[in-house]
Amino acid sequence: MLPNTPKIVDVLPGTVVHLWCHFCDGKEDYFPKLWFYKPRGDKKQAEILSDVENNDFSTKIVITPVHILNIYDFNENNSGIYSCRSPETMQKGNIFTYILEGILSVEISPKVGTFNQWQEYNRNYLDTINKKFIISEEEPFKSLRRDLNKTLKLTTIWENWGECKEIGRQKGVRKRLGRCHLQPSVVNSTLEIKPLDVASNTALSYFTDGYYIPCRSLQLNKTAPKISQILRNIPDFEEEETCNVIKRGRSK
């Protein structure tokens, strides 16, 4: 992961999360670094993680001497924006940012295929719903545009490629998983929305923080349950492509 590039991390409740903070131009891993945290949609300044007064955090989060942040038994309360900065690199703007989002456990296997098959998947699963977000007069699409001045676009966020696994004669196959995510955007930039209730205000803040939202997000399920019900069963996509297996020579 490169500094200044936020990484979206979908996390199932109960799992262990490891977040790294390593700057290539840092003097050493033991140089002072600070972890910051704030909930998604929160307009307040991020707090130094050690100063967050939350028993759920204090008992489950451990920062190692080399600044790896470990979250044990992740739950929805641990969702949010985590960032790591070093005083040494503050002026350069180097920062590691992770967007952790708890997701629903759904027993739906990902679709598997080539890039061309992903394009077909995109047309069948994503484009159809994207059109509804833009023009549908049905609910919940209409009220999202009318009450919050927001629309959503389904997209695929890709994980890194896995290793090239041999299938014969130095030919191999590698895979990467693409997860279904939402990209919020404004319908009318000249229109100022003033939410009438707490729920609408929470939804507006969540859709305005500038980061992608998992289609199976626990917070989305609370904030916009009708949208969540439509999106949670969209399968992810696992792309496969051929690759060349490089074998190392045997040492004598």
C-alpha positions in Angstrom: 0.0 0.0 0.0 1.3 3.4 -1.0 1.1 6.5 1.3 -1.8 9.0 0.6 -3.9 6.3 -1.2 -6.8 5.3 1.1 -7.3 1.5 1.3 -10.9 0.2 1.6 -11.1 -2.8 3.9 -14.3 -4.9 4.1 -14.2 -6.7 7.5 -16.5 -9.5 8.7 -17.3 -9.2 12.5 -15.2 -11.4 14.7 -12.1 -11.3 12.5 -8.6 -9.9 13.3 -7.3 -6.9 11.4 -3.7 -5.9 10.9 -2.9 -2.3 9.7 0.6 -1.5 8.7 2.4 1.9 8.9 5.8 1.8 7.2 7.3 4.6 5.3 10.1 3.7 2.8 12.0 6.9 3.4 11.6 6.6 7.2 14.8 6.3 9.3 13.5 3.1 11.0 10.3 1.4 12.0 10.8 2.5 15.6 10.7 6.2 14.8 7.6 7.8 16.5 4.4 7.5 14.7 0.8 8.2 15.6 -2.4 6.4 14.8 -5.6 8.5 14.4 -9.2 7.4 14.3 -12.7 8.9 13.5 -16.0 7.3 12.6 -17.2 7.6 9.1 -19.4 10.7 8.4 -18.0 12.4 11.5 -17.0 16.0 10.8 -14.8 16.3 13.9 -11.1 16.2 13.7 -9.6 12.7 14.0 -8.4 11.8 17.5 -5.2 10.2 18.5 -6.1 6.6 18.9 -4.7 6.3 22.4 -6.9 9.2 23.5 -10.2 7.7 22.3 -12.2 7.0 25.4 -14.0 3.8 24.5 -13.8 0.5 26.4 -14.4 -1.4 23.2 -11.3 0.1 21.7 -9.0 -0.1 24.7 -9.6 -3.8 25.2 -9.3 -4.9 21.6 -6.7 -2.7 19.9 -3.0 -3.1 20.3 -0.3 -1.1 18.6 3.0 -2.9 18.3 6.5 -1.3 18.8 6.8 -1.2 15.0 3.5 0.6 14.8 1.3 -2.2 13.4 -2.2 -1.7 14.6 -4.0 -4.9 15.5 -7.8 -5.1 16.0 -9.0 -8.2 17.7 -12.6 -9.6 17.4 -13.6 -6.8 15.0 -17.2 -5.5 15.3 -19.2 -2.7 13.8 -18.1 -0.2 16.5 -14.5 -0.6 15.1 -15.6 0.6 11.7 -14.2 4.0 10.7 -11.2 5.9 9.3 -7.8 4.9 10.6 -4.7 6.9 9.6 -1.1 6.8 10.6 1.4 9.6 10.4 5.0 10.1 11.3 6.3 13.4 12.7 9.3 12.9 10.4 7.1 12.9 7.3 4.3 15.2 8.3 5.6 18.1 6.2 5.7 15.8 3.1 2.0 14.9 3.6 2.7 11.2 3.9 -0.1 9.4 5.6 -1.5 5.9 5.5 -5.3 5.8 5.5 -7.5 2.7 6.0 -11.3 2.8 5.6 -12.5 -0.1 7.7 -16.1 -1.1 7.2 -17.9 -4.0 8.9 -19.9 -6.0 6.4 -22.8 -8.5 6.5 -22.1 -12.2 6.3 -23.8 -13.4 3.1 -23.3 -16.9 1.8 -23.1 -16.0 -1.9 -20.1 -17.2 -3.9 -18.3 -14.8 -6.2 -18.7 -15.1 -9.9 -15.4 -16.3 -11.5 -14.1 -15.5 -15.0 -11.9 -13.4 -17.3 -11.9 -9.7 -17.6 -14.3 -10.0 -20.6 -16.7 -12.0 -18.4 -16.4 -9.3 -15.7 -17.6 -6.8 -18.2 -20.7 -9.0 -18.8 -21.1 -9.3 -15.0 -20.9 -5.5 -14.8 -23.6 -5.0 -17.4 -25.9 -7.7 -15.8 -25.5 -6.8 -12.1 -24.3 -3.2 -11.8 -25.4 -1.2 -14.7 -29.0 -2.2 -14.3 -29.1 -0.8 -10.7 -27.0 2.2 -11.6 -29.6 3.3 -14.1 -32.3 3.0 -11.4 -30.2 5.2 -9.0 -30.2 7.9 -11.8 -33.7 7.9 -13.2 -36.0 5.5 -11.4 -39.2 6.9 -9.8 -39.5 3.9 -7.6 -38.4 3.8 -4.0 -35.9 4.0 -2.4 -34.1 5.5 -5.5 -36.4 8.5 -5.8 -36.3 9.6 -2.2 -32.5 9.3 -2.2 -32.3 11.9 -4.9 -35.1 14.1 -3.6 -34.5 14.1 0.2 -30.6 13.8 0.2 -29.7 15.2 -3.2 -27.6 12.0 -3.6 -27.2 9.3 -6.1 -25.1 6.1 -5.9 -23.0 4.3 -8.4 -22.1 0.6 -8.1 -18.5 -0.2 -8.9 -15.9 -2.9 -8.4 -13.0 -2.3 -6.0 -10.2 -4.8 -6.8 -7.9 -6.4 -4.3 -4.2 -7.1 -5.3 -3.4 -10.0 -7.6 -2.6 -13.3 -6.0 0.5 -15.3 -6.8 0.9 -17.1 -10.2 0.0 -20.7 -9.6 1.4 -23.3 -12.1 -1.1 -25.3 -14.1 1.5 -26.9 -16.4 4.6 -26.2 -18.6 5.5 -23.0 -16.9 2.0 -21.7 -17.6 -0.1 -20.5 -14.6 -3.1 -18.6 -13.5 -3.5 -15.8 -11.0 -6.6 -14.4 -9.4 -7.9 -11.2 -7.8 -11.1 -10.5 -6.0 -13.3 -7.5 -7.0 -15.8 -6.4 -4.3 -19.1 -4.6 -4.9 -18.9 -1.0 -3.6 -20.9 2.2 -3.8 -19.6 5.6 -4.9 -21.9 8.4 -3.7 -22.2 11.6 -5.7 -24.3 14.8 -5.6 -27.3 15.2 -8.0 -27.5 19.0 -8.0 -24.4 20.9 -6.7 -26.3 24.1 -6.4 -29.0 22.7 -4.1 -28.4 22.8 -0.4 -30.1 20.0 1.6 -31.2 20.6 5.2 -32.2 17.2 6.7 -35.4 17.3 8.7 -34.5 14.5 11.1 -31.5 12.7 12.8 -31.7 9.7 10.5 -31.6 11.8 7.3 -28.7 13.8 8.8 -26.8 10.6 9.6 -27.4 9.3 6.1 -26.2 12.5 4.5 -23.0 12.6 6.5 -22.3 9.0 5.6 -22.8 9.6 1.9 -20.7 12.7 2.0 -17.4 11.7 3.5 -15.9 11.0 0.1 -15.1 7.3 0.5 -16.5 4.2 -1.1 -19.2 2.1 0.7 -19.3 -1.7 0.6 -22.6 -3.1 -0.8 -22.8 -5.3 2.2 -22.0 -2.6 4.8 -23.4 -3.0 8.2 -23.7 0.8 8.5 -25.4 1.0 5.2 -27.9 -1.5 6.5 -28.7 0.8 9.4 -28.6 4.0 7.5 -30.4 3.0 4.3 -31.9 -0.5 5.0 -34.0 -0.6 1.8 -30.9 0.1 -0.4 -29.0 -2.4 1.6 -31.6 -5.1 0.9 -31.2 -4.5 -2.8 -27.4 -4.6 -2.9 -26.3 -7.1 -0.3 -26.9 -10.2 -2.5 -24.9 -8.9 -5.5 -22.1 -11.4 -5.9 -18.4 -10.3 -5.9 -16.3 -11.2 -8.9 -13.1 -13.1 -9.0 -11.1 -12.4 -12.1 -8.7 -15.0 -13.5 -5.9 -14.5 -16.0 -3.1 -16.6 -17.3 0.5 -15.8 -16.3 4.0 -17.1 -16.8 5.5 -19.1 -13.9 9.1 -18.2 -13.2 11.0 -21.0 -11.7 14.2 -20.4 -9.7 17.2 -22.5 -10.5 18.1 -25.2 -8.1 21.1 -24.4 -5.9 24.0 -26.9 -6.2 
